[in-house]
Amino acid sequence: MTVVMPAGVAVARDLVGPAMEAAIARLSPDVRTVAAYHLGMSDADGNPRREGSGKALRPALALLSARAAGAPPERGVTAAVAVELVHNFSLLHDDIMDGDTERRHRPTAWTVFGVGAAILAGDALLALASDLLLESQGEPWAARCLSAAVQRLIAGQGADLAFEKRGDVTLAECLDMAGDKTAALMACACTIGAVHVGAPPELAMGLAGFGGHVGLAFQLTDDLLGIWGAPDVTGKPVRADLRARKKSLPVVAALGSGTAAGDELAALLARPEPLDEDHLLHAADLVVAAGGRQWAENEADKQLAAANQCLADVSLPADVHGEFTAIAEFITARQW
């Protein structure tokens, strides 16, 4: 299945890219080297490069939300940069906590520069995001919006880590965790541009609702790709989430299915020794047999439909509505 990048995402890259580079240039030299590498702006030696950066989905949504409020996209650039900095703060720290050694088809920052340097780079991106919003001429509530999303993101990551030590995680708990860890920042991206330019509360809330549902659909899709996604799509080894025994949504759905396959999966994942490739393949088959994959696919469709309903409930220019919908469909497309 070929998925086409929405035109608005490419526009966001062109508009936000220079502002991102200017923001990273403000960091101290050692921290800047790590951040620029992680963001795909340079190689490990600091030489400029333009490959392997993120898709700029959240910046695109932030610019769209400014347009939804009747402002030109340029007025949303600062908010878009702030959201992207926070997103990458979370990725730098997540890679360390999860022990991930590959992102965007190259070694993660902590494996190249060390754990301490990667933590500091993440901290610097978070502080820089706040600085940019506080220095701007936009509505001060935009900074509060971002801060609230960060608090939820941290809570969600904390829950995700705690789940690794538990064998009784429920599907409701897992959905709440995903709502905090992933959907909160997506909701912020979909509304912060509008808030930044002074949009009315009803528009901001409608866009936030859209982003929250899209964020959950995105996490469900990401969890599916974490088991069945091709490495050239995910940038990570195949079945990486099963190898790490993550309590992802399809796995938790399978474990709580009350089926023989779910019980066998629980026993397999509880083994103390590392799982070899045969075990990983069998585990993936058990998730399917227990209904975990089908549940996740259905729930992703349900969340996407709820997101579209949120858009239908607010008044938007037709082109803005269409671009929001196109990005939502793009980031929840299944590629395996």
Protein Blocks (a to p, Z undefined) as FASTA:
>chain_A
ZZdddfklmmmmmmmmmmmmmmmmmpcfklmmmmmmmnopacfkopacfehiaehlmmmm
mmmmmmmnopafklmmmmmmmmmmmmmmmmmmmmmmnopabeehiacfklmnojklmmmm
mmmmmmmmmmmmmmmmbdfklmmmmmmmmmmmmmmmmmmmmmmmpckbcfklmmmmmmmm
mmmmmmmmmmmmmmmnopafklmmmmmmmmmmmmmmmmmmmmmmmmmpcfklnopaehkl
mmnopacfklmmmmmnopaklmmmmmmmmpmbdcdfklmmmmmmmmmmnommmmmmmmmm
mmmmmmmmmmmmpccdfklmmmmmmmmmmmmcccZZ
